Amino acid sequence: MLRPCTEPEAATFTVIVEDQPVAVQADETVAGVLLRVFGSDYRTHTIGDQARAPYCLMGVCFECLAEVDGVPNRQGCLVPVSEGMRIARQRGPAKVA
């Protein structure tokens, strides 16, 4: 008889998403958290403020750009969350110092 596969639950902790605390699991990515919190209001394009959202979720399309810990243009699908991380949607052109 086969037993059902049970995986241990991932650890949970808090990140800050646009100045609001959000509980996340350790195995989530920045893109996953932003999709869960904002849905289709993920980010806007650098030209014309057109709505954009992640497409491939494997680092090829660059549609998942987000600001992570103050650094813009991070591919959210490739960035795992970490305790205390500050995440923001990228709106229009990234402001680069």
Summary of the structure (lengths in Angstrom):
residues: 97
radius of gyration: 15.0
end to end distance: 61.3
largest distance: 61.3
contacts: 237
relative contact order: 0.25
helix: 12%
strand: 32%
